[in-house]
């Protein structure tokens, strides 16, 4: 009996090494759906749709599961509102038995220009209330982040309005390609590890240049 239990434990540990918890931060509700602050939700929605995965309402979060190249990806959208994201992250890390190394938090980032993608292994909250709550609940900041730049084109004192507003027209044109890029980063995180993924995806993004390319392409198709 003891040997049987030991084998089961070893198998479970091996399975957990191939499981990745991907948490996209955002706020629940239609009025927040297309806001800059809901980048995490938007990326996971696109990832799930592309993989024919369906979100189900579970404890503290909407959750979907999918497989890719032998890995299991557990997609989590906390329904606790952004400022209380830690409760959902802590619960699902424990439930799925995923450690910090196999956990990736997707957040919007004012400090990065629009479209810029940055993966980090750890760090502070950078003024992001969702990250701040996760760090407080977990008791450490040693978890991976996938940060998406939303820019800082707002006047002093209007930061909250900026992050809770919709994307502007130019951003909307470029967003689909950026979301695909982030999905690629998530897949690589699970298959080749965060170090190599950072090398591939932590690059500068030329917003104006990409916008001009898109406009030229549209003119050619007219």
C-alpha positions in Angstrom: 0.0 0.0 0.0 2.8 2.4 0.9 4.7 1.8 -2.3 1.4 2.3 -4.3 0.8 5.7 -2.6 4.4 6.7 -3.2 4.1 6.0 -6.9 0.9 8.0 -7.1 2.6 10.9 -5.4 5.5 10.8 -7.8 3.1 10.7 -10.8 1.2 13.6 -9.4 4.3 15.6 -8.8 5.5 14.9 -12.4 2.0 16.0 -13.7 2.2 19.2 -11.7 5.5 20.1 -13.3 3.8 20.0 -16.7 0.9 22.2 -15.4 0.9 26.0 -15.7 -1.4 28.5 -14.0 -1.9 31.5 -16.2 -3.7 34.3 -14.4 -5.1 37.3 -16.4 -6.0 40.3 -14.2 -9.0 42.4 -14.8 -12.4 43.5 -13.4 -15.6 41.5 -14.0 -18.6 43.1 -15.8 -19.4 44.3 -19.2 -18.5 47.9 -18.5 -14.9 46.9 -17.9 -14.6 44.4 -20.8 -12.7 46.6 -23.3 -10.8 48.8 -20.9 -7.0 49.0 -20.7 -7.1 47.6 -17.2 -8.6 44.4 -18.5 -5.7 43.4 -20.7 -5.3 40.1 -18.7 -8.9 39.1 -19.3 -8.7 40.0 -23.0 -5.6 37.9 -23.6 -7.0 34.8 -21.9 -10.3 35.1 -23.7 -8.4 35.1 -27.0 -6.2 32.2 -25.9 -9.2 30.1 -24.8 -11.1 30.9 -28.0 -8.2 29.9 -30.2 -7.9 26.7 -28.3 -11.6 25.8 -28.2 -11.5 26.0 -24.4 -14.5 27.3 -22.4 -14.5 29.3 -19.2 -16.6 28.0 -16.3 -17.5 30.0 -13.3 -15.6 28.5 -10.3 -14.6 29.7 -6.9 -13.3 33.2 -7.0 -12.7 33.0 -10.8 -13.7 32.0 -14.2 -11.5 29.1 -15.2 -10.7 27.2 -18.5 -8.2 24.4 -19.1 -6.4 23.4 -22.3 -3.5 21.3 -23.4 -0.6 22.4 -25.7 2.4 20.2 -26.5 1.9 18.0 -23.5 1.5 20.8 -21.1 -1.7 21.7 -19.2 -2.6 25.4 -19.1 -5.1 26.5 -16.4 -6.4 29.9 -17.4 -7.8 31.9 -14.5 -9.7 35.2 -14.6 -10.3 36.4 -11.0 -13.8 37.6 -10.4 -12.8 39.3 -7.1 -12.1 42.7 -8.8 -8.6 43.8 -9.5 -7.7 45.1 -6.0 -8.5 41.7 -4.4 -6.8 39.5 -7.0 -4.6 37.8 -4.4 -7.4 35.6 -2.9 -8.1 34.0 -6.3 -4.4 33.5 -7.2 -3.7 31.9 -3.8 -6.7 29.6 -4.0 -6.0 28.4 -7.5 -2.3 27.9 -7.0 -3.1 25.7 -4.0 -6.0 23.9 -5.8 -4.0 23.1 -8.9 -0.8 22.5 -6.9 1.2 24.8 -9.1 4.3 26.6 -7.6 5.4 30.1 -8.3 7.8 28.9 -11.1 4.8 27.6 -13.0 2.6 30.6 -12.4 2.3 33.6 -14.8 0.4 36.7 -14.0 -0.7 38.9 -16.9 -1.0 42.6 -16.1 -1.3 46.0 -17.8 1.6 48.4 -17.2 1.5 52.2 -17.4 5.3 52.3 -17.3 5.7 50.6 -20.6 4.8 52.2 -24.0 1.7 50.7 -25.7 2.3 47.3 -27.2 5.5 46.6 -25.4 5.7 43.1 -23.8 7.9 42.4 -20.8 8.3 39.1 -18.9 9.8 39.2 -15.4 10.5 36.5 -12.9 9.8 38.6 -9.9 9.8 42.2 -8.6 7.6 44.8 -6.8 4.1 45.8 -7.6 5.1 48.8 -9.7 2.1 50.7 -8.4 -0.3 48.1 -9.7 -3.0 47.3 -7.2 -3.7 43.8 -8.5 0.0 42.9 -8.1 0.1 44.6 -4.7 -2.7 42.4 -3.4 -1.2 39.2 -4.8 2.1 40.0 -3.1 0.3 40.7 0.2 -1.7 37.5 0.2 1.1 35.2 -1.0 3.6 36.9 1.3 6.3 37.1 -1.4 6.9 38.6 -4.8 8.6 35.6 -6.4 6.2 34.9 -9.2 6.4 35.4 -13.0 4.7 38.4 -14.7 3.8 39.1 -18.3 3.4 42.8 -18.5 1.7 44.6 -21.4 2.4 48.3 -22.0 -0.6 50.5 -22.1 1.3 53.8 -22.1 0.9 56.8 -19.9 -0.9 59.3 -22.2 -3.0 60.9 -19.5 -3.0 64.2 -17.6 -2.0 64.4 -13.9 -4.7 63.1 -11.7 -6.5 61.2 -14.4 -4.7 57.8 -14.1 -7.8 55.9 -12.9 -9.9 57.2 -15.7 -7.2 56.3 -18.2 -6.8 52.7 -17.2 -10.6 52.3 -16.9 -11.3 53.7 -20.4 -11.4 51.9 -23.7 -8.5 51.8 -26.1 -8.2 54.6 -28.6 -8.8 53.9 -32.3 -5.1 53.4 -33.2 -4.5 51.1 -30.3 -7.6 49.0 -31.3 -6.1 48.5 -34.8 -2.8 47.1 -33.4 -4.2 45.2 -30.4 -5.2 42.0 -32.1 -1.6 41.4 -33.3 -0.2 42.2 -29.8 -2.7 39.8 -28.2 -1.5 37.0 -30.6 2.1 37.9 -29.6 1.2 37.5 -25.9 -0.4 34.2 -26.5 2.8 33.1 -28.1 4.7 34.2 -25.0 2.4 32.2 -22.8 2.9 29.1 -24.9 6.7 29.6 -24.9 6.6 30.1 -21.1 5.2 26.6 -20.7 7.3 24.9 -23.3 10.8 26.4 -23.2 10.8 28.2 -19.9 10.8 31.9 -18.9 14.5 32.6 -19.5 14.4 31.7 -23.2 11.0 33.2 -23.6 12.2 36.6 -22.2 15.0 36.5 -24.9 12.4 36.2 -27.6 9.7 38.5 -26.4 11.3 41.3 -24.3 11.9 43.6 -27.3 11.1 47.2 -28.1 7.8 47.9 -29.9 7.7 50.6 -32.6 4.1 51.8 -32.2 4.3 54.5 -34.9 6.1 52.3 -37.3 3.7 49.4 -36.9 0.7 51.7 -37.3 2.2 53.1 -40.5 2.7 49.5 -41.8 -0.9 48.7 -41.0 -2.2 51.9 -42.7 -0.1 51.2 -45.8 -1.4 47.6 -46.0 -5.0 48.9 -45.7 -4.4 51.4 -48.5 -3.0 48.7 -50.8 -6.1 46.5 -50.2 -8.5 49.4 -51.0 
